């Protein structure tokens, strides 16, 4: 039945074919324009690459000079700064350009600051009031089961409440 419908309306199938051909032609034009834009963009970047690198170098050297000037203004040396208690027992790392270039001073001493091994069971901090309430509940259950006397319960309660 579907084939019979297509045979009865040849103009509709011709229209679909023509539109598909125009759509494919349009996609090719978009592809060529995109390639031309990419070529122009990268050609511009390549032409101005020495300027970009020079300005980046000036910014890096300038920021280093400002830092060095502040250190000298305070009358300190780099060794004095590294002797500060804040840096004791730590490795000092200087990174530039988001970690593209880095410099490490000193040796790591001791275990890393963050332990990546997962504990066996997750530990949670319990509120002291909640912990006391849980202990009292356990003590009440022991009294109810006649495992401890009321006197022992009151003494334990007094010790638990810190009275």
Secondary structure, 3 states (H helix, E strand, C coil): CHHHHHHHCHHHHHHHHHHHHHHHHHHHHHHHHHHHHHHHHHHHHHHHHHHHHHHHHHHHHHHHHHHHHHHHHCCCCHHHHHCCHHHCCCCEEEEEHHHCEEEEECCCCCCCCCCCCCCCCCCCCCCHHHHHHHHHHHHHHHHHCCCCCHHHHHHHHHHHHCC
